[in-house]
Amino acid sequence: MTLSILAITLISIFIPIYVYIGYPALLFVLTKFLKNKTVNQAEITPNIAMIVSCYNEEDVIEKKIHDCLALEYPKDKIEFIFISDGSEDNTDNIIKQYQDKGIRLIRQEGRLGKTSGLNLGMQGLQAEIIVFSDANAIYNPQAIKKLVRNFNDESVGYVVGAALYTDSKESAAASSESAYWEYEMAIKKMETKLHSVVGGDGAIYAIRRKLYITLEREDINDFVNPLQIIDQGYRGIFEPEAKCFEETAGDFEKEGNRKERIVNRSFRGLMKVKSVMNPFKTGFFSLEVISHKLLRWLIPVFFMLAASGSIILSLLDIYAFHYISIFGISFLWLALYGQLRAQKQDVSIHPIFYYPYYFMLVNIRSLFGIIAALRGNIQVTWSTPRIKQGKIQESQNSQVIRRSFLLISTIIFINAISQL
């Protein structure tokens, strides 16, 4: 029995370490010792259509329109389609003011969700390349050219740009998300060298029109669509020089909601195109998608198994697990303190507190997203996270859970210390 608990605990400790440290390290080593895949780039100018998804974006939509019109690309080879998903503010009226400048509005009634809007916008498009964007993503003038040059390579099916955050120093939540995104982009660069970047980015990515498969309403387009393209035998490229700029959600609760929604739909999407996890079909990409996505989404499960096993083994007086229990509980204490400071909107909070809190938050919310997906509850519609909110109040249930954890963990911590 003890050996079984030990084996499960060690595996549950190893997997999170592999996902966050081992997998990037493996990519780094492989890019140094294996022949990297190259991309046959060229300065080409195929016909382009940019689709911009909108819902109640009156605060940013005019800036986005001016950004589109300022892009350095032949004007006769690019068209702009703004899809309004039943916006209830002044978004549609602002867009209509620019129709004589080549900005086309398609309004979708009934709040059917972003994916349904994209299916609607794709109807009748003859452009060779489709660029997908969000209303708050402001492109570098050269971004389209940088994306498109990769499609000179016939093996490339989609290209993902670099979405950079402009508010990383304005709050602890923004700093956490920005640091996480820098980590993600480093992984994307290495994945591209070995096979393909896993997934797209709704703010800036492009595909070949012929590879678009009409999506179901519940699909998350910037994940399912790239998986379908990989499944068709093409590659996906990360292009770091194709840049756009946007703001983070702005606070931890909004970031948590966003992560839960993304994982909720992405998990369903991966199960829909699960053939990409077959190494006999997609080769190295199967390891990428399992390591980068599936195992990462399941990290909370391994955390719970590792924590339970470590505590049991510590109580059984297996010496090493005293230290592991102390480390784990200390990390959670830092996260809990970070949560309390964040709820008070304390701008002076130190990274030693808010990074653990952010890490635990996104992992727990990812698990909530998967549980909802397994129950058949898929979040189809979205609301902009940029709406200002007041101070976030901790629920009574959260207070009970937090206080119970503190009491139990303190007892375990004291016991572990006393055994050293």
C-alpha positions, 0 to 999 in steps of 0.5 A: 500500500505504501509503495503504491502511494509512493509511486502515485505521489512521485508521478504526480510530483514529476508531471507538473515539473515536466510540464513547466520546466522539463518540457521547455528544457526538452524543446531547448535541447532538441532545437540544439541537437536536431535539424530545425524545420525552416520556413521558405519566406518571401515578400508576397502580397496575396489577397487578404481579408481581416475579420475583426470580432466585436461585442460592445467595443465602443471604447476601442473600436474606432482606434481599431479601425484607424489601425486597420487603415494604417496597415502597410499592405496594398490597399487593393489586396486587403479587405476588412470585415467587422463582425458584431455579435449583437452589440448593444452599445454604439459599436455598430454605428461607429463602424458604419461611419467608415464604410466608405473607407472599405470597412464592412460591418456584418451584424449577427443577431441574437448573441450567438458567440464569436465562432458563429460570427466567424462562420458568418463572416467567412461566407463568400470570402474569396481572399487567399489568406484570412487574418483573425483579430480582436477589437482591442488588438492594435497591430504594428503597421508591418504585422500583416506583411510579416504574417503573410511572408510565411505562406510562401511556404506551401507546407504552412497552413497557419501563422500566429503573431506575437500579442504583447501587453502594454499594461504589464507594470500597472497591476500585479495581475497584469505583471503576472499575465505578462510574465506568463506570456513571455514564457509562452512565447519562448515555448512557441518559438521552439515548437515552431523550430521542431514542428508547429506552434500549438494553437493560434491567438485570437488577437493575431493569427492567419490561415489559408482560406482553403483550410477553413472548416466550418466550426460548431458554435461551441468550438474555440476558433483559435484552437480548434481551427489550427488543430484541424489544419494540422490534421490536414497535414500542414504546419503552424508557424509562430512569427515573432515579428508580426506584433500586436499590442493589447491590454491584459484583463486587468485583475486576477478575477477577470484573468481567472474567468478568461482562463476558465472560459478558454480551457473550457472550450479548448478541452472540448476542441482537443477531444473533437480533434483528438487525432492530433495526439496520435504520433503516427499521424502528426509526429512530434506535434502529438508530444507538443499538444499533450505536453503544452495543453492536455497535461497542463490543463490537468495539473490541478489533479496531479497537485491534489494527488501529490499533496495528499500523498506527500502528507500521508507519506510524511505522517508515515515518517518518510523523511523526504516528504517532510520537506516536500510537505513544508515546501508545498504548504509554504507555497500555498501560504504565499498564494493565499496571502497574495490572494488577500492582498489582491482582493484589497487591490494592493498595488504594492504587493510583492511578486513573491506573493502574487506569482504563486497566487496567479499560478494557483488561480489559473490552474484551479480555474483550468480545472473548473473549465474542464469539469464544466466541459465534461458536464457538457457546459460550454461557454459560447459567448463572451463579454469584454474583460475591460469593463471596470469593476469595483473591489472584488469581495471574497465569498463566504464559502471562499472564507470558510475554505481558506480558514479551514485550509490554514488550520489544517495546513498549520497542523501538518506544517508543525508536525512536519517541522517537529519530525525533522 
